[in-house]
Every structure is written in C-alpha cells, then in structure tokens.
C-alpha cells in the first residue's frame, strides 16, 4: 500500500490533537494498551474521553493542554497507510511546526467553528503556501459548539477561501466536523445532514500524491560518501528525475563527468534504475571528486550554478535578518555562507499586507521578498520546478532562523 504523510495544523486549541486521537480510535489503530492508557489518563484529568492525550505524550503538554513538540503517528485506511504529523499551534512553537512540514505530502488546516479564523490560522496557512504543500483540506472543527449551524459553516468557509485565494491556494475540500463527538470524521453525520460532501477520512483517501518530480531532469544532492567501502559508495535521495546503471552524469559544481557503475538499494539486488523520491547508493567511476553537497545531474540537462537568487522568506529569529550580515544557508545537502543584498518587500505574514518596500531588515514572524548572494556558486532551482533544490533554511550559531523558497 502507498504511504501519505499528512500534516495536521492550525491555531492553538482548535482541536488538532483531539482530531488525531479520534482518527486513531475510529480506525482501530491503537493497541489495547494504548486504549487503556487513554481511558486512565482521561479519568486522571477529569475528561470524558480526552482523545488529545493520544498524541500529547508529554505530561507538560497534558497539563497545559497544548502541543509543544512535533509528533508522528500512524493509521491505516482501506486505501493506504498514513503518517500523521501533529504540529504545535501556539506562536511560541512555530519552529517545531516548521520542522514537521518538511516531509508532508498533503495538509489539513483546522479552524475552530466557534472562535473562527485567527491570526495564527492565517500564519500557518502562509507557511503551508510557502513550503508548497499541496493538496490542502480545510476542516471546521467543534461544530457541536455552534449547534451544527450551516450558516456558521458557510461564513467560515467563505472567510477561509478568501484568505487562501490570496495565497494562491485552492483547498480540495472544506469540511465541517466535530472531532470530540466524531461527527463527519470517519462516517457521514446525521447532525450535519445538510453537508453533501465526504467525511474527513473519505476526503483524505481521495487525495492523490504528486508524481511530477519523476518526469523532471535528474537532480541528486549528495548526502554522504562512504569511503570505508571499496569502491566508495555515494548516497543520496533523488530530488527529481531518474538515474540508470551505465548512465553518464555530471558532478556539480566541479563539472566533472562520471559513469554510474552500480545502483544500490537496501534489500534489493540487480537494480538498473532509480526514480525521484528513492534513497540510493551509487558506485561511480569518478567518486574521488565528490563531496557532500555536490549535485549529480544529466549531462544533457544541467542546472545553472549561481551566487545570486531571490526568494520568499519567513523569518523566525529573535534578531532580525539584516542586509549584509552573513549567515549559513542550507539548500538540500548544500551549505554555504550567504548575505541578503536587498529586501524588496517586508510583509505581515498574517494579513499579507506590505509593511515596507526596500526595507533594511525582517523582524520576527515577518515575511519578505529577499535577494541573496552566496560566497560561492551553488545549484538552485525555482521551487515551482524542483522543490528540494528550491527550498532553503537560514541558520546562525544559535540555530534555525528562517526558511524560504527560491522564486528566481
């Protein structure tokens, strides 16, 4: 069965962990021991059935009633296996939320039917857009708190669609649910009989995973070279395209050519071809020039090396991103010192309003259009073309400070 990584995100207290707990219980994905623990913890905290405790493992999370860390849990439908990524909703934990999005194939954005669309809901939607996660489902949760009102659902749906449209996102479904009571999560709901769309599980099962990367030119960022083997084994994950035994490739940035002698794949023998998304080992006839961060490409369709590129950036550092101040930029397995040469626009990440043109800095939780210069040429692609080489992170000695996508 195929596997889909599903990001579930939204503002704090809008019911992410409760929804995930409900999904696990309804699909019988919990062991008897886990069910017993759920019942015990619910009694301890005076809750009827606190589904959120399934994923909020840390006692601190249970006591504060908020998710702190990114959690991955698993369930299975009749169609496929799922890895659910539960991410924090609170503003303080936005870095953890970003960590969870990196492997997501699709996303569910939760809106509390009573509280409505918050600033944090909009910021999470912006990050989904920035990281290119597609497709998206919007769920209006806690419909039991608004008496399953069709009018309230229409109001929330209209507001969500209006904001998402400004981000260039069109959700495949907008679905009313109650994670606490189970209405419209796994089965159609009588209380929501006016809704003619699918239940959440049926909607998720209907999602398709994009295979477009396999049709694009070969790009294989090198993760490591194991010199303890003879000959040396080159390992990495194909960002796009395919690679064949006997094929001639080019190693960038040194622009050295090599031939693929063998393809290694754990648990399989006699591999003649590997495709986008697969993690593989290679034996090349010219491995001596390879380094971590180099990129393999086809000789006939090579990417351009550049020191100059621009991107959409989300900044999460306490200290601002300032023009001319060096930082470390990571793109795929590449690592390079970089500076911002120009901040074309400084943007409010919740409202998408331009706060300043030709700015000198980006502050905490602001977005911007930034022009960069790296100290040496690297392999980059537009995010819309090849995601893995079009997505980057900005770090300093204190850790992660920003992330973005390359637009030109």
C-alpha positions as CSV (number, residue, x, y, z in Angstrom):
1,X,0.0,0.0,0.0
2,X,1.2,3.5,-0.7
3,X,2.0,5.9,2.2
4,X,1.0,9.5,2.6
5,X,2.5,12.0,5.1
6,X,-0.4,14.1,6.3
7,X,0.3,17.4,8.1
8,X,-2.4,18.5,10.5
9,X,-2.0,22.1,11.7
10,X,-3.9,25.1,12.8
11,X,-4.2,27.6,15.7
12,X,-3.7,26.5,19.4
13,X,-6.8,24.9,21.0
14,X,-8.6,24.4,17.6
15,X,-8.5,20.6,18.1
16,X,-5.6,19.1,16.2
17,X,-4.6,16.6,18.8
18,X,-8.2,15.7,19.5
19,X,-8.8,15.1,15.8
20,X,-5.8,12.8,15.5
21,X,-6.8,10.8,18.6
22,X,-10.2,10.4,17.1
23,X,-8.8,9.2,13.8
24,X,-6.6,6.6,15.6
25,X,-9.5,5.3,17.7
26,X,-12.0,5.2,14.8
27,X,-9.6,3.3,12.5
28,X,-8.7,0.9,15.3
29,X,-5.1,1.9,15.0
30,X,-4.4,1.8,18.7
31,X,-3.3,-1.2,20.7
32,X,-5.4,-2.4,23.7
33,X,-2.7,-1.0,26.0
34,X,-3.0,2.4,24.4
35,X,-6.8,2.4,24.7
36,X,-6.4,1.5,28.3
37,X,-3.9,4.3,28.8
38,X,-6.2,6.8,27.1
39,X,-9.1,5.8,29.5
40,X,-6.8,6.0,32.5
41,X,-5.3,9.4,31.6
42,X,-8.8,10.8,30.8
43,X,-10.0,9.8,34.3
44,X,-6.9,11.3,35.9
45,X,-7.5,14.6,34.3
46,X,-11.3,14.5,34.7
47,X,-12.0,14.3,31.0
48,X,-14.8,12.2,29.4
49,X,-12.6,10.8,26.6
50,X,-9.6,13.0,26.0
51,X,-8.5,12.0,22.5
52,X,-5.8,14.6,22.5
53,X,-3.8,12.7,25.1
54,X,-3.1,10.0,22.5
55,X,-0.6,12.3,20.8
56,X,0.2,14.8,23.6
57,X,2.6,12.4,25.2
58,X,4.5,14.9,27.4
59,X,2.9,15.5,30.8
60,X,3.6,19.2,30.4
61,X,1.5,19.1,27.2
62,X,-1.3,17.4,29.0
63,X,-1.3,19.9,31.9
64,X,-1.0,22.9,29.6
65,X,-3.5,21.4,27.1
66,X,-1.3,22.4,24.1
67,X,1.1,20.6,21.8
68,X,4.7,21.5,22.3
69,X,6.6,19.1,20.1
70,X,6.1,17.7,16.6
71,X,4.7,14.2,16.8
72,X,4.3,11.5,14.1
73,X,1.6,8.8,14.5
74,X,0.3,6.2,12.1
75,X,-3.0,4.9,10.9
76,X,-4.3,2.8,8.1
77,X,-7.4,3.1,5.9
78,X,-8.7,0.7,3.4
79,X,-6.8,2.6,0.7
80,X,-3.4,3.5,2.1
81,X,-1.1,3.9,5.1
82,X,-0.8,7.3,6.7
83,X,1.9,9.1,8.7
84,X,0.1,11.9,10.5
85,X,2.3,14.9,11.5
86,X,0.8,16.7,14.5
87,X,2.4,20.2,14.8
88,X,2.2,22.8,17.5
89,X,-0.3,25.6,17.0
90,X,1.0,28.2,19.5
91,X,3.1,31.1,18.3
92,X,6.0,30.1,20.6
93,X,6.3,26.7,19.0
94,X,6.2,27.7,15.3
95,X,9.8,26.4,14.8
96,X,8.6,22.9,15.8
97,X,5.6,23.3,13.4
98,X,8.0,24.1,10.5
99,X,10.1,21.0,11.3
100,X,7.0,18.8,10.8
101,X,6.1,20.3,7.4
102,X,9.3,19.3,5.7
103,X,8.1,15.8,4.7
104,X,4.4,16.4,4.2
105,X,2.6,15.3,1.1
106,X,-0.7,17.0,2.0
107,X,-2.2,19.1,4.8
108,X,-5.3,19.5,6.9
109,X,-5.8,23.1,8.3
110,X,-8.2,23.2,11.3
111,X,-10.4,26.1,12.1
112,X,-12.4,26.3,15.4
113,X,-16.1,26.8,14.4
114,X,-16.7,29.0,17.4
115,X,-13.5,31.1,17.6
116,X,-13.1,31.3,13.8
117,X,-10.1,32.2,11.7
118,X,-7.3,33.6,13.9
119,X,-4.0,35.4,13.2
120,X,-2.2,32.1,13.9
121,X,-4.5,30.2,11.4
122,X,-3.5,32.6,8.7
123,X,0.2,32.3,9.6
124,X,0.0,28.5,9.4
125,X,-1.8,28.8,6.0
126,X,1.0,31.1,4.9
127,X,3.6,28.5,5.9
128,X,1.7,25.8,4.0
129,X,1.8,28.1,0.9
130,X,5.5,29.0,1.4
131,X,6.5,25.3,1.7
132,X,4.4,24.3,-1.3
133,X,2.3,21.7,0.5
134,X,-0.4,20.6,-1.9
135,X,-3.2,19.4,-1.7
136,X,-5.0,21.0,1.3
137,X,-8.2,20.2,3.1
138,X,-9.8,22.8,5.5
139,X,-11.9,21.4,8.4
140,X,-14.2,23.5,10.5
141,X,-14.0,21.7,13.9
142,X,-16.1,21.9,17.0
143,X,-19.3,22.3,15.0
144,X,-21.1,20.9,18.2
145,X,-20.3,24.2,19.9
146,X,-22.3,26.2,17.3
147,X,-25.2,23.7,17.2
148,X,-24.0,22.3,13.8
149,X,-25.1,25.6,12.2
150,X,-25.0,25.5,8.4
151,X,-24.9,29.4,8.3
152,X,-21.8,29.4,10.6
153,X,-20.1,26.9,8.3
154,X,-20.8,29.0,5.2
155,X,-19.4,32.0,6.9
156,X,-16.2,30.2,7.9
157,X,-15.8,28.6,4.5
158,X,-16.2,32.0,2.8
159,X,-13.5,33.6,5.0
160,X,-11.1,30.7,4.6
161,X,-11.5,30.6,0.8
162,X,-11.0,34.4,0.5
163,X,-7.7,34.3,2.5
164,X,-6.3,31.1,0.9
165,X,-7.0,32.6,-2.6
166,X,-4.7,35.4,-1.8
167,X,-2.0,32.8,-1.0
168,X,-2.7,31.1,-4.3
169,X,-4.2,28.0,-2.6
170,X,-7.5,26.3,-3.5
171,X,-8.4,23.6,-1.0
172,X,-9.8,20.4,-2.4
173,X,-12.4,20.2,0.4
174,X,-13.8,22.4,3.2
175,X,-15.5,20.0,5.7
176,X,-17.5,20.6,8.9
177,X,-16.7,18.1,11.7
178,X,-16.7,17.6,15.4
179,X,-13.6,15.7,16.5
180,X,-14.8,15.4,20.1
181,X,-18.2,13.8,19.1
182,X,-16.9,12.1,15.9
183,X,-19.4,13.8,13.6
184,X,-18.2,13.6,10.0
185,X,-14.7,12.3,10.8
186,X,-14.9,8.7,9.7
187,X,-18.6,8.4,8.8
188,X,-21.2,10.8,7.4
189,X,-23.1,12.7,10.2
190,X,-26.8,13.0,10.8
191,X,-26.2,16.2,12.8
192,X,-24.5,17.6,9.7
193,X,-27.0,16.2,7.2
194,X,-27.1,19.5,5.3
195,X,-23.5,18.9,4.2
196,X,-23.3,17.0,0.9
197,X,-19.5,16.4,0.9
198,X,-17.5,13.5,2.2
199,X,-16.4,12.6,5.7
200,X,-12.8,13.6,6.5
201,X,-11.3,10.1,6.1
202,X,-13.1,9.7,2.7
203,X,-11.7,13.1,1.6
204,X,-8.2,12.2,2.7
205,X,-8.4,8.8,0.9
206,X,-9.4,10.7,-2.3
207,X,-6.2,12.8,-2.3
208,X,-3.6,12.0,-4.9
209,X,0.2,12.1,-4.3
210,X,2.0,14.1,-6.9
211,X,4.4,12.1,-9.1
212,X,5.6,15.1,-11.2
213,X,9.1,15.1,-9.8
214,X,9.8,11.8,-11.6
215,X,9.2,13.4,-15.0
216,X,11.8,16.2,-14.5
217,X,15.6,16.3,-15.1
218,X,17.9,14.3,-12.8
219,X,18.9,16.1,-9.6
220,X,20.6,14.1,-6.9
221,X,22.1,16.0,-4.0
222,X,24.9,14.0,-2.4
223,X,24.2,13.2,1.3
224,X,27.5,11.4,2.1
225,X,30.4,9.3,0.6
226,X,31.3,6.1,2.4
227,X,35.0,5.6,1.7
228,X,35.2,2.6,4.0
229,X,33.7,0.6,1.1
230,X,35.8,-0.3,-1.9
231,X,34.9,1.2,-4.3
232,X,33.4,4.2,-2.4
233,X,29.7,4.3,-2.0
234,X,27.9,7.6,-2.8
235,X,24.5,8.0,-1.1
236,X,21.6,10.4,-1.5
237,X,17.9,10.9,-2.3
238,X,16.8,11.7,-5.8
239,X,15.1,15.1,-5.7
240,X,13.8,14.6,-9.3
241,X,14.2,12.6,-12.5
242,X,15.7,9.1,-12.7
243,X,19.1,7.5,-12.9
244,X,20.2,4.3,-14.7
245,X,23.1,1.9,-14.4
246,X,25.6,2.8,-17.1
247,X,24.4,6.4,-17.5
248,X,26.8,9.3,-17.8
249,X,26.3,12.1,-15.3
250,X,27.9,15.4,-14.4
251,X,29.0,16.3,-10.9
252,X,28.3,19.9,-9.9
253,X,29.9,22.3,-9.0
254,X,33.2,21.0,-10.3
255,X,31.5,20.0,-13.6
256,X,33.3,16.6,-13.6
257,X,31.8,13.7,-15.6
258,X,31.2,10.2,-14.2
259,X,29.6,6.9,-15.2
260,X,27.2,5.0,-12.9
261,X,28.6,1.5,-12.5
262,X,26.1,0.2,-9.9
263,X,22.9,1.3,-8.1
264,X,22.5,0.0,-4.6
265,X,19.1,-0.1,-2.9
266,X,18.6,-1.6,0.6
267,X,17.0,-5.0,0.4
268,X,17.2,-5.3,-3.4
269,X,19.7,-6.6,-5.9
270,X,20.4,-6.1,-9.6
271,X,18.9,-2.5,-9.6
272,X,19.1,-0.9,-13.0
273,X,17.1,2.2,-12.4
274,X,16.1,4.5,-9.5
275,X,13.5,7.3,-9.6
276,X,12.6,10.5,-7.7
277,X,12.0,10.1,-4.0
278,X,14.2,7.0,-3.6
279,X,17.2,7.0,-1.3
280,X,20.0,5.0,-3.0
281,X,23.7,4.3,-3.1
282,X,25.8,4.7,-6.2
283,X,29.2,3.3,-7.3
284,X,30.7,5.8,-9.8
285,X,33.9,5.5,-11.8
286,X,34.9,9.0,-10.6
287,X,33.9,9.2,-7.0
288,X,37.2,10.8,-5.8
289,X,36.0,14.3,-6.7
290,X,32.7,14.0,-4.8
291,X,31.8,15.9,-1.6
292,X,28.7,16.2,0.5
293,X,26.5,18.9,-1.0
294,X,27.5,18.3,-4.6
295,X,24.7,17.5,-7.0
296,X,24.5,14.9,-9.8
297,X,22.7,15.8,-13.0
298,X,22.3,14.6,-16.5
299,X,25.0,15.8,-18.9
300,X,22.4,17.0,-21.4
301,X,20.1,18.9,-18.9
302,X,22.3,20.6,-16.3
303,X,21.2,23.2,-13.8
304,X,22.9,26.5,-13.7
305,X,25.4,27.3,-10.9
306,X,24.7,30.7,-9.4
307,X,25.7,33.0,-6.5
308,X,22.6,35.2,-6.9
309,X,19.0,34.3,-6.3
310,X,15.8,35.7,-4.8
311,X,13.2,34.0,-2.6
312,X,10.2,34.4,-0.4
313,X,11.3,34.2,3.2
314,X,9.6,33.7,6.6
315,X,11.7,34.9,9.5
316,X,11.5,33.4,13.0
317,X,14.7,34.7,14.6
318,X,14.6,37.0,17.7
319,X,17.3,39.0,16.0
320,X,16.2,40.5,12.6
321,X,17.5,39.4,9.2
322,X,19.7,42.4,8.2
323,X,21.2,43.4,4.8
324,X,24.9,42.5,4.6
325,X,25.1,40.3,7.7
326,X,26.4,36.8,6.9
327,X,24.5,33.6,7.8
328,X,24.6,30.0,6.8
329,X,22.2,28.9,4.1
330,X,21.2,25.3,3.6
331,X,19.6,24.1,0.3
332,X,19.2,20.3,0.0
333,X,22.6,19.0,1.3
334,X,24.4,22.2,0.3
335,X,25.7,24.5,3.0
336,X,27.1,28.0,2.1
337,X,27.8,31.4,3.7
338,X,25.3,33.9,2.4
339,X,24.1,37.5,2.8
340,X,20.9,39.4,2.0
341,X,21.7,42.0,-0.6
342,X,18.3,43.5,-0.8
343,X,14.9,43.2,1.0
344,X,12.5,44.1,-1.7
345,X,9.4,43.9,0.5
346,X,8.7,43.4,4.2
347,X,5.3,41.6,4.7
348,X,2.9,41.0,7.5
349,X,2.7,37.1,7.4
350,X,-0.9,37.1,8.8
351,X,-2.5,39.8,6.7
352,X,-0.2,39.7,3.7
353,X,0.0,43.5,3.7
354,X,3.3,45.1,2.6
355,X,4.7,46.9,5.6
356,X,7.7,48.4,3.8
357,X,9.3,48.4,0.4
358,X,13.1,48.5,0.1
359,X,13.4,47.5,3.8
360,X,16.7,47.1,5.8
361,X,15.6,44.2,7.9
362,X,12.9,41.4,8.6
363,X,11.7,41.0,12.1
364,X,10.3,38.0,14.0
365,X,7.3,36.4,12.2
366,X,7.6,38.7,9.2
367,X,7.8,37.6,5.6
368,X,9.7,39.2,2.8
369,X,11.0,39.1,-0.8
370,X,14.8,38.9,-0.4
371,X,17.7,38.9,-2.9
372,X,20.7,36.8,-1.8
373,X,24.4,36.5,-2.7
374,X,26.3,33.3,-1.7
375,X,30.1,33.3,-1.2
376,X,30.4,30.6,-3.9
377,X,28.2,29.2,-6.7
378,X,25.6,26.6,-5.7
379,X,22.9,24.6,-7.5
380,X,19.5,26.1,-7.1
381,X,16.2,25.7,-8.9
382,X,12.9,27.6,-8.7
383,X,10.7,26.0,-6.1
384,X,7.9,25.6,-8.6
385,X,10.2,23.5,-10.8
386,X,12.1,21.2,-8.3
387,X,11.1,21.6,-4.7
388,X,14.1,20.1,-2.9
389,X,16.5,22.5,-4.6
390,X,14.1,25.4,-4.4
391,X,13.6,25.3,-0.6
392,X,16.2,26.7,1.9
393,X,16.8,27.3,5.6
394,X,18.8,30.1,7.2
395,X,20.8,29.4,10.3
396,X,23.3,31.1,12.6
397,X,25.3,29.9,15.6
398,X,22.1,29.7,17.6
399,X,20.2,27.5,15.1
400,X,17.4,27.9,12.7
401,X,16.3,31.5,12.0
402,X,14.3,31.5,8.7
403,X,13.2,29.5,5.8
404,X,12.1,30.2,2.2
405,X,11.6,29.2,-1.3
406,X,13.5,30.3,-4.4
407,X,11.5,32.2,-6.9
408,X,14.2,33.3,-9.3
